[in-house]
Amino acid sequence: MKVFKFGGASVKDANSVKNLAEVLKTAGYKNTFLVISAMGKTTNALEEVVKLYFEKADFTSKVISIQQQHIAIAEELFENSEEIKKEIYIFFEDLNAFLRRNKSPNYDFVYDQVVCCGELISTKIVSAYLNSIEVKNTWLDVRDFIKTDDTYREGKVNWELTEENFSRLQKNEFYVTQGFLGSDANFFTTTLGREGSDYTAAIIAYCLNAEGMTIWKDVPGVLNADPRYFKDTQLLNKISYEEAIELAYYGASVIHPKTMQPLRSKEIPFYVKSFINPKENGTQIGKGQLLEPFIPCFIIKKEQHLITLTTLDFSFITEDKISAIFNLLHDLKIKVNMMQNSAITLSLCVEDKYTQLDLFLEEIKNLYKVDLEKNVSLYTLRHFDEKSEATIHSGQELLRQIIKNTLQIIVKE
């Protein structure tokens, strides 16, 4: 089988859904597993619902707005939209019922039970539309197949059980399912981490021993830099698994960090192609040379924080001290994207996705002198040279580090 994944931008409105259908007709959809994200910015909107819920503010108007957006898309797609609208209403009734009855104070648990609605609704709409135009498919609830532990918002896959679940599927059909989602042992919804739909596709490809996996995006493929921040970007025609893992680790937005390992372990070819121009070759990721063409690759991560810790008694930053710091960061789910230490100082560039930075600083303030520079940018340049380094940033340089062929610079812009 083949695995295709379409992100939120590819199903953001009725015309986008119609374009998805045309891409399938062009690329072929026989023996295919189609993974689809929430429509447009739905996940962001549902995250706002969770935020309002915990603030004990009115979230109902936000829910109604999200519902109306999906109803409007359905009405534009279907001549007779009553049946699919009934299904949409049921999803939102279930969402409201959950928020009324919920007693759990666990933010991450509630987040997963709410945010999952985006993928469930988008796939119902797309599946129904495809069937209405004779692109026959079977809708599946991915939560019945991908099983995880109960680490909400970052579910860890139970590979043995997940593989067993997928092994029972007929392999010669066309399936439509959700990205980003799984379920724990008690069948509560879990999510696989933000932007985790790519990872979902890789999990499915691994479990089905797929002949290939393709992510369809609004760019020609994997570029050597994000065109939002860099000029004169170039398409990378081929990338090795190892290089793709490095790029994902440093924050290349086109590739989800967890995606590569399942594909590499079974040497499943991975393609990134354009849903705007589906006949173009895009980028192929697999075994082989690092990059084709071999050129510098630029990555930028914004909204980072630079923490510099200095020992109060001028003692050395020893392994036990570093271990204690990193254990605390791990417990608070604060991700370290760069570190550098000297005899008595440790500098960390972190991202605070779960807004736990203040708690971390409170825990260590009596152990270290703390200097904090908030909202900095981290530039990473793979395969850099003098010319490419000169174009990497225009701001106050706070820290730089070179490891082999990779240059990282933290900048206050």
C-alpha positions as CSV (number, residue, x, y, z in Angstrom):
1,M,0.0,0.0,0.0
2,K,0.9,3.7,-0.3
3,V,0.4,6.2,2.4
4,F,-0.6,9.8,1.6
5,K,-0.8,12.6,4.1
6,F,-2.5,16.0,3.6
7,G,-2.1,18.8,6.1
8,G,-4.5,21.5,7.3
9,A,-3.6,23.9,4.4
10,S,-4.7,21.3,1.8
11,V,-8.2,21.0,3.3
12,K,-8.7,24.6,4.6
13,D,-11.9,25.2,2.6
14,A,-14.2,23.6,0.0
15,N,-12.0,24.4,-3.0
16,S,-9.1,22.9,-1.2
17,V,-11.0,19.6,-0.6
18,K,-12.0,19.6,-4.3
19,N,-8.3,20.0,-5.2
20,L,-7.3,17.1,-2.9
21,A,-9.7,14.9,-4.9
22,E,-8.0,16.1,-8.1
23,V,-4.6,15.2,-6.7
24,L,-5.8,11.7,-5.8
25,K,-7.1,11.3,-9.4
26,T,-3.7,12.4,-10.7
27,A,-1.5,10.5,-8.4
28,G,-3.7,7.4,-8.1
29,Y,-5.4,6.2,-5.0
30,K,-5.7,2.4,-5.4
31,N,-4.4,0.6,-2.3
32,T,-3.8,3.8,-0.5
33,F,-4.1,5.0,3.1
34,L,-5.0,8.7,3.3
35,V,-4.1,10.6,6.5
36,I,-5.7,14.0,6.9
37,S,-5.2,16.8,9.4
38,A,-7.7,19.2,10.8
39,M,-9.0,21.9,8.4
40,G,-7.0,25.1,8.2
41,K,-6.5,26.6,11.7
42,T,-9.0,24.4,13.5
43,T,-6.5,23.0,15.9
44,N,-5.5,26.5,17.0
45,A,-9.2,27.4,17.5
46,L,-9.8,24.3,19.6
47,E,-6.7,25.0,21.7
48,E,-8.3,28.4,22.4
49,V,-11.5,26.5,23.6
50,V,-9.4,24.5,26.0
51,K,-7.7,27.7,27.3
52,L,-11.0,29.5,27.8
53,Y,-12.4,26.4,29.5
54,F,-9.6,26.3,32.1
55,E,-9.9,30.1,32.6
56,K,-13.6,29.5,33.4
57,A,-14.4,31.9,30.6
58,D,-17.2,31.6,28.0
59,F,-16.0,29.1,25.4
60,T,-19.4,28.3,23.8
61,S,-19.2,31.1,21.2
62,K,-15.8,29.8,20.0
63,V,-17.2,26.3,19.7
64,I,-20.2,27.6,17.7
65,S,-17.8,29.6,15.4
66,I,-15.8,26.4,14.7
67,Q,-19.0,24.4,14.0
68,Q,-20.3,27.1,11.6
69,Q,-17.0,27.1,9.7
70,H,-17.3,23.3,9.1
71,I,-21.0,23.5,8.2
72,A,-20.2,26.2,5.6
73,I,-17.6,24.0,4.0
74,A,-20.0,21.1,3.9
75,E,-22.8,23.2,2.4
76,E,-20.4,24.3,-0.4
77,L,-19.2,20.7,-1.1
78,F,-22.5,18.8,-1.2
79,E,-25.7,19.4,-3.1
80,N,-27.5,17.8,-0.3
81,S,-25.5,18.3,2.9
82,E,-28.1,17.3,5.5
83,E,-26.5,13.9,6.2
84,I,-23.0,15.1,6.7
85,K,-24.2,18.1,8.7
86,K,-26.0,15.7,11.1
87,E,-22.6,14.0,11.7
88,I,-20.9,17.4,12.3
89,Y,-23.5,18.4,14.8
90,I,-23.1,15.1,16.6
91,F,-19.3,15.7,17.0
92,F,-19.9,19.1,18.5
93,E,-22.7,17.8,20.8
94,D,-20.2,15.3,22.1
95,L,-17.6,18.0,22.6
96,N,-20.0,20.2,24.5
97,A,-21.2,17.2,26.6
98,F,-17.6,16.3,27.5
99,L,-16.8,19.8,28.6
100,R,-20.0,19.9,30.7
101,R,-19.3,16.6,32.4
102,N,-15.5,16.7,32.8
103,K,-14.1,16.6,36.3
104,S,-10.4,16.1,35.4
105,P,-8.1,19.0,36.3
106,N,-5.5,17.6,33.9
107,Y,-5.0,20.2,31.2
108,D,-3.2,17.8,28.8
109,F,-6.0,15.2,29.2
110,V,-8.7,17.7,28.4
111,Y,-6.6,19.1,25.6
112,D,-6.5,15.7,23.8
113,Q,-10.2,15.0,24.2
114,V,-11.1,18.4,22.7
115,V,-8.5,19.0,20.0
116,C,-9.1,15.6,18.4
117,C,-12.4,16.8,17.1
118,G,-10.6,18.8,14.3
119,E,-9.2,15.7,12.7
120,L,-12.3,13.6,13.2
121,I,-14.6,16.1,11.6
122,S,-12.3,17.0,8.7
123,T,-11.9,13.3,7.7
124,K,-15.6,12.7,7.9
125,I,-16.2,15.6,5.5
126,V,-13.5,14.6,3.1
127,S,-14.4,10.9,3.1
128,A,-18.1,11.7,2.4
129,Y,-17.2,14.1,-0.4
130,L,-14.9,11.6,-2.0
131,N,-17.6,9.0,-1.9
132,S,-20.1,11.5,-3.4
133,I,-17.8,11.9,-6.5
134,E,-17.3,8.1,-6.8
135,V,-13.8,8.0,-5.2
136,K,-14.9,5.1,-3.0
137,N,-13.2,4.9,0.4
138,T,-13.7,3.6,3.9
139,W,-13.5,6.0,6.8
140,L,-11.5,4.7,9.8
141,D,-11.1,6.0,13.4
142,V,-7.3,5.9,13.8
143,R,-7.8,5.7,17.6
144,D,-8.9,2.1,17.1
145,F,-5.5,1.3,15.6
146,I,-2.7,3.5,17.0
147,K,-2.4,2.6,20.7
148,T,-0.2,4.7,23.1
149,D,0.5,5.2,26.7
150,D,-1.4,7.9,28.7
151,T,1.2,10.6,28.2
152,Y,-1.4,13.1,26.9
153,R,-0.2,15.5,24.2
154,E,2.9,13.4,23.6
155,G,1.6,9.9,23.4
156,K,4.2,7.2,23.2
157,V,3.3,4.5,20.7
158,N,2.7,0.9,21.7
159,W,4.3,-0.5,18.6
160,E,3.4,-4.2,19.2
161,L,-0.3,-3.5,19.7
162,T,-0.5,-1.0,16.9
163,E,1.1,-3.3,14.4
164,E,-1.3,-6.1,15.5
165,N,-4.3,-3.8,15.0
166,F,-3.2,-2.8,11.5
167,S,-2.4,-6.4,10.5
168,R,-6.1,-7.2,10.6
169,L,-6.9,-4.7,7.8
170,Q,-7.7,-5.6,4.2
171,K,-4.7,-4.3,2.2
172,N,-6.3,-3.6,-1.2
173,E,-8.7,-0.8,-0.2
174,F,-8.7,3.0,-0.1
175,Y,-8.9,4.2,3.5
176,V,-9.3,7.7,5.0
177,T,-8.2,8.4,8.5
178,Q,-7.0,11.1,10.9
179,G,-3.5,12.3,11.7
180,F,-2.2,13.3,15.1
181,L,-4.4,10.9,17.2
182,G,-4.2,7.6,19.1
183,S,-5.8,6.2,22.2
184,D,-4.6,4.8,25.5
185,A,-5.5,1.5,27.3
186,N,-8.7,3.0,28.5
187,F,-9.6,4.3,25.0
188,F,-9.2,7.9,26.0
189,T,-7.9,10.0,23.1
190,T,-4.2,10.8,23.0
191,T,-2.3,13.0,20.6
192,L,1.2,12.4,19.2
193,G,2.6,15.9,19.7
194,R,1.8,19.1,17.8
195,E,2.1,18.7,14.0
196,G,2.0,15.0,14.6
197,S,0.1,14.0,11.5
198,D,3.3,13.3,9.6
199,Y,4.3,10.9,12.4
200,T,0.9,9.2,12.1
201,A,1.5,8.6,8.4
202,A,4.9,7.1,9.2
203,I,3.5,4.8,11.8
204,I,0.9,3.5,9.3
205,A,3.5,3.1,6.6
206,Y,5.7,1.1,9.0
207,C,2.8,-1.1,10.1
208,L,1.7,-1.8,6.6
209,N,5.2,-2.2,5.1
210,A,4.1,0.5,2.6
211,E,5.8,0.9,-0.7
212,G,6.1,4.6,-0.1
213,M,4.8,7.6,1.9
214,T,4.0,11.0,0.4
215,I,3.3,14.2,2.3
216,W,1.4,16.7,0.1
217,K,2.2,20.4,0.9
218,D,1.8,23.9,-0.5
219,V,5.6,24.0,-1.3
220,P,7.4,22.2,-4.2
221,G,9.1,19.8,-1.7
222,V,11.8,20.2,0.9
223,L,13.6,23.5,0.4
224,N,17.0,24.4,1.7
225,A,15.4,27.2,3.7
226,D,12.0,28.5,4.8
227,P,10.9,31.0,2.1
228,R,9.1,33.1,4.8
229,Y,12.5,34.1,6.3
230,F,15.1,33.5,3.5
231,K,15.4,34.6,-0.1
232,D,16.4,32.5,-3.1
233,T,15.5,29.2,-1.6
234,Q,16.3,26.0,-3.6
235,L,14.5,22.7,-3.9
236,L,16.4,19.7,-2.5
237,N,15.7,16.8,-5.0
238,K,17.0,14.0,-2.8
239,I,17.9,13.8,0.9
240,S,19.3,10.8,2.8
241,Y,17.4,9.5,5.8
242,E,20.3,10.5,8.0
243,E,20.3,14.1,6.7
244,A,16.5,14.4,7.0
245,I,16.8,13.3,10.6
246,E,19.4,16.0,11.2
247,L,17.3,18.7,9.5
248,A,14.2,17.6,11.5
249,Y,16.1,17.6,14.8
250,Y,17.3,21.2,14.2
251,G,13.8,22.3,13.3
252,A,13.2,22.1,9.6
253,S,9.4,22.7,9.5
254,V,8.7,20.5,6.5
255,I,9.8,17.3,8.3
256,H,8.3,16.2,11.7
257,P,11.1,15.1,14.0
258,K,9.6,11.7,14.8
259,T,8.7,10.8,11.2
260,M,12.0,9.5,9.9
261,Q,12.8,6.6,12.3
262,P,9.9,4.3,11.4
263,L,10.5,4.9,7.7
264,R,14.3,4.4,7.9
265,S,14.0,1.2,9.9
266,K,12.2,-0.4,6.9
267,E,13.8,1.7,4.2
268,I,10.4,3.0,3.1
269,P,10.8,5.8,0.5
270,F,9.4,9.2,1.6
271,Y,8.3,11.9,-0.8
272,V,7.4,15.5,-0.1
273,K,5.3,16.9,-3.0
274,S,3.2,19.8,-3.9
275,F,-0.6,19.5,-3.9
276,I,-0.6,22.6,-6.1
277,N,1.5,21.0,-8.8
278,P,1.1,17.2,-8.2
279,K,2.9,16.1,-11.4
280,E,6.2,17.7,-10.2
281,N,8.8,15.3,-8.7
282,G,9.2,17.1,-5.3
283,T,11.7,15.7,-2.9
284,Q,12.6,12.1,-2.3
285,I,14.0,11.0,1.1
286,G,15.7,7.6,1.2
287,K,19.1,5.8,1.2
288,G,21.9,7.5,-0.7
289,Q,23.8,10.7,-0.8
290,L,23.3,13.3,1.8
291,L,21.8,16.0,-0.4
292,E,21.1,16.6,-4.1
293,P,22.1,19.3,-4.8
294,F,24.7,19.6,-2.0
295,I,24.1,23.1,-0.8
296,P,23.9,24.9,2.6
297,C,20.6,24.5,4.5
298,F,19.2,27.2,6.7
299,I,16.8,26.7,9.7
300,I,15.4,29.2,12.0
301,K,13.6,28.6,15.3
302,K,11.9,31.7,16.8
303,E,10.4,32.3,20.3
304,Q,13.4,30.6,22.0
305,H,14.8,31.6,25.4
306,L,18.5,31.7,26.3
307,I,19.2,30.8,29.9
308,T,22.7,31.2,31.4
309,L,23.2,29.5,34.7
310,T,26.3,30.3,36.8
311,T,27.3,28.5,40.0
312,L,26.9,30.7,43.1
313,D,30.1,29.4,44.7
314,F,32.2,29.3,41.5
315,S,32.3,25.5,41.6
316,F,32.5,23.6,38.4
317,I,29.5,22.6,36.3
318,T,29.9,18.9,36.8
319,E,28.1,16.0,35.3
320,D,25.8,15.6,38.4
321,K,24.7,19.2,38.2
322,I,24.0,19.0,34.5
323,S,22.1,15.7,35.0
324,A,19.9,17.4,37.7
325,I,19.2,20.4,35.5
326,F,18.2,18.2,32.5
327,N,16.0,15.9,34.7
328,L,14.1,19.0,35.8
329,L,13.8,20.2,32.2
330,H,12.5,16.8,31.1
331,D,9.9,16.7,33.9
332,L,8.6,20.1,32.9
333,K,8.6,19.2,29.1
334,I,11.0,22.1,28.3
335,K,12.9,21.3,25.1
336,V,16.6,22.1,24.8
337,N,17.7,23.1,21.3
338,M,21.3,24.1,22.0
339,M,23.6,23.9,25.0
340,Q,27.1,25.2,25.8
341,N,29.0,25.0,29.0
342,S,32.3,26.3,30.5
343,A,33.8,25.6,33.9
344,I,31.2,27.5,35.9
345,T,28.4,28.4,33.5
346,L,25.8,26.5,31.4
347,S,23.9,28.1,28.6
348,L,20.7,26.6,27.3
349,C,18.5,27.6,24.4
350,V,15.1,26.3,25.1
351,E,11.5,26.4,23.8
352,D,8.7,26.5,26.4
353,K,5.8,24.9,24.5
354,Y,4.0,24.1,27.8
355,T,4.7,27.5,29.5
356,Q,6.7,25.9,32.3
357,L,9.7,28.1,32.1
358,D,8.8,30.2,35.2
359,L,8.5,27.1,37.3
360,F,11.9,25.9,36.1
361,L,13.5,29.2,37.0
362,E,11.8,29.2,40.4
363,E,13.2,25.7,41.1
364,I,16.9,26.6,40.4
365,K,17.1,30.3,41.5
366,N,18.6,29.3,44.9
367,L,21.3,27.1,43.2
368,Y,22.5,29.3,40.3
369,K,22.8,32.9,39.2
370,V,20.3,33.1,36.4
371,D,20.5,35.3,33.3
372,L,17.5,35.1,30.9
373,E,17.2,36.5,27.4
374,K,13.6,35.8,26.2
375,N,12.3,35.5,22.7
376,V,15.5,35.0,20.8
377,S,16.0,33.3,17.5
378,L,18.1,30.2,16.9
379,Y,19.7,29.9,13.5
380,T,21.1,26.6,12.3
381,L,23.2,26.3,9.2
382,R,24.0,22.8,7.9
383,H,26.9,22.4,5.5
384,F,27.8,26.1,6.0
385,D,30.6,28.0,4.3
386,E,31.9,31.6,4.6
387,K,29.4,33.0,2.1
388,S,26.3,31.3,3.5
389,E,27.3,32.3,7.1
390,A,27.4,36.0,6.1
391,T,23.7,35.9,5.2
392,I,22.4,34.0,8.2
393,H,21.1,36.8,10.4
394,S,21.0,40.5,11.1
395,G,20.8,41.1,14.8
396,Q,22.8,41.0,18.1
397,E,24.7,37.7,18.3
398,L,24.5,36.2,21.8
399,L,26.1,32.8,21.3
400,R,27.5,30.6,18.6
401,Q,28.5,27.0,18.3
402,I,30.0,24.8,15.6
403,I,29.8,21.0,15.6
404,K,31.4,19.5,12.5
405,N,29.5,21.0,9.5
406,T,26.7,22.6,11.5
407,L,26.8,26.2,12.7
408,Q,24.3,27.5,15.3
409,I,23.9,31.1,16.3
410,I,21.5,32.6,18.9
411,V,20.4,36.1,17.9
412,K,18.4,38.9,19.6
413,E,16.6,40.5,16.7
